[in-house]
Amino acid sequence: MKKLILLLVIVLAIAVMPLVAQSASEGNGLERSQIIRSPADLYPLHLDVSKVYVHAQGYRIIYRKGATDFAEAYIPAPWFVPGGKAKLVPTRGTEVPYAMVYFNEDGSFSHIKLFVHQSLNHESWGQITGDPGDKFSSDTLVLDL
């Protein structure tokens, strides 16, 4: 009797399986291809930052460009206000420092999040000595990729 009930459950499960799979694929009525291909509001770019230099006018970051080259970018201090173009995120861990740069749909710069080590004594921090000139006077971020 137990074998008959077990066999009946297995046959029933096999018969119901295609119906369950079909209803799960329908979801909310949207085709999966439409969800994937819909345009995004922002497009993120991860920058592997190796050093962050502090200055009264802002931050200079040295980031990896390709496999062996490095480039630099200057982020003005006035961008670091609530709702501004930049956000400084102090944290701990082996993955910092890094930056997430966000671009609009048309490719223009939107904002940047700079993730840095919490301790200013960490080897990833440095200071800019002297006058950097007008390097912090830009109203947009231009990256050398």
KEKOL-119969 format. One record per residue (C-alpha): x, y negated, z; residue number from 1. Coordinates in steps of 0.001 Angstrom, whole numbers, plus 500000, padded with zeros to 6 digits. Example, Ala and Ser with C-alpha at 12.3 -4.5 7.8 and 13.67 -1.06 7.14 Angstrom:
% KEKOL-119969
c1  c2  c3  pos
512300  504500  507800  1 .
513670  501060  507140  2 .
% end
This chain:
% KEKOL-119969
c1  c2  c3  pos
500000  500000  500000  1 .
502833  497594  500863  2 .
504511  498285  497533  3 .
501276  497527  495687  4 .
500843  494167  497481  5 .
504484  493251  496836  6 .
504129  494154  493159  7 .
500935  492075  492930  8 .
502676  489030  494503  9 .
505594  489312  492068  10 .
503308  489569  489034  11 .
501249  486600  490266  12 .
504397  484521  490839  13 .
505644  485256  487324  14 .
502263  484331  485844  15 .
502022  481009  487748  16 .
505655  479923  487149  17 .
505090  478335  483674  18 .
502166  476299  484994  19 .
504191  474926  487905  20 .
507130  474050  485654  21 .
504871  472260  483174  22 .
503170  470132  485851  23 .
506541  469233  487412  24 .
507935  468045  484077  25 .
504941  465799  483470  26 .
505683  463815  486645  27 .
504028  460412  486572  28 .
503221  460429  482853  29 .
506468  458744  481713  30 .
508772  460657  479465  31 .
512199  461147  480964  32 .
513884  459748  477861  33 .
512043  456443  478303  34 .
513255  456113  481885  35 .
516890  456713  480951  36 .
516860  454419  477936  37 .
515118  451459  479585  38 .
517371  448395  479857  39 .
518743  447494  483266  40 .
518748  444062  484858  41 .
522369  444367  485998  42 .
525312  446460  484844  43 .
527996  447257  487478  44 .
531724  447590  486879  45 .
534020  449146  489496  46 .
537424  447505  489949  47 .
540192  449378  491735  48 .
541719  446517  493740  49 .
545242  446989  495055  50 .
545804  443693  496880  51 .
543686  440777  498120  52 .
545390  437433  498661  53 .
543752  434830  500897  54 .
543848  431069  500315  55 .
541738  428194  501607  56 .
540276  427833  498102  57 .
539311  431503  497719  58 .
540617  435007  497092  59 .
543043  436268  494475  60 .
542609  439949  493709  61 .
545057  442208  491923  62 .
543226  445066  490243  63 .
544164  448072  488151  64 .
543819  447624  484403  65 .
544061  450952  482670  66 .
546385  453642  483933  67 .
549552  451634  484554  68 .
548817  447918  484194  69 .
547488  445358  486655  70 .
545537  442133  486216  71 .
544419  439346  488523  72 .
541232  437402  489149  73 .
540480  434348  491255  74 .
537258  434149  493261  75 .
536440  430642  494569  76 .
535500  430270  498262  77 .
532238  428371  497500  78 .
530873  431546  495869  79 .
530862  433273  499282  80 .
527603  431806  500576  81 .
524299  433635  501140  82 .
522735  434098  497726  83 .
525971  432991  496027  84 .
528031  434633  493310  85 .
530233  436618  495715  86 .
529948  438681  498871  87 .
532798  439848  501089  88 .
532142  443252  502675  89 .
534644  444163  505408  90 .
534830  447900  506083  91 .
537212  450661  507090  92 .
538272  453623  505059  93 .
540759  454841  502523  94 .
538728  453666  499514  95 .
539087  449935  500228  96 .
539871  447505  498749  97 .
537696  447644  495648  98 .
535200  445408  493918  99 .
531883  445863  492177  100 .
531324  443263  489474  101 .
527794  442881  488145  102 .
526982  441641  484660  103 .
523651  440512  483226  104 .
522017  442259  480294  105 .
523591  439768  477873  106 .
527096  440507  479221  107 .
527471  437330  481278  108 .
528845  437476  484821  109 .
526233  437714  487589  110 .
528022  438322  490902  111 .
530772  440268  492656  112 .
530968  442295  495866  113 .
534483  442524  497258  114 .
534981  445421  499668  115 .
538035  444799  501859  116 .
539687  446389  504863  117 .
538371  445055  508178  118 .
541819  444505  509633  119 .
543770  441582  508218  120 .
546922  443464  509254  121 .
546199  446146  506636  122 .
548736  446412  503789  123 .
546079  445481  501218  124 .
545927  441891  502522  125 .
548290  439095  501565  126 .
548456  435287  501577  127 .
548940  432786  498794  128 .
551614  430282  499667  129 .
551828  426988  497867  130 .
549342  425260  495628  131 .
547470  427585  493216  132 .
546496  424643  491029  133 .
543117  424822  489345  134 .
542882  428639  489295  135 .
539921  428592  491724  136 .
537960  425963  489797  137 .
536126  428335  487440  138 .
532336  428709  487547  139 .
532435  432256  486135  140 .
534611  435331  486541  141 .
536672  436391  483535  142 .
538259  439829  483740  143 .
541155  441211  481744  144 .
540145  444808  481125  145 .
% end
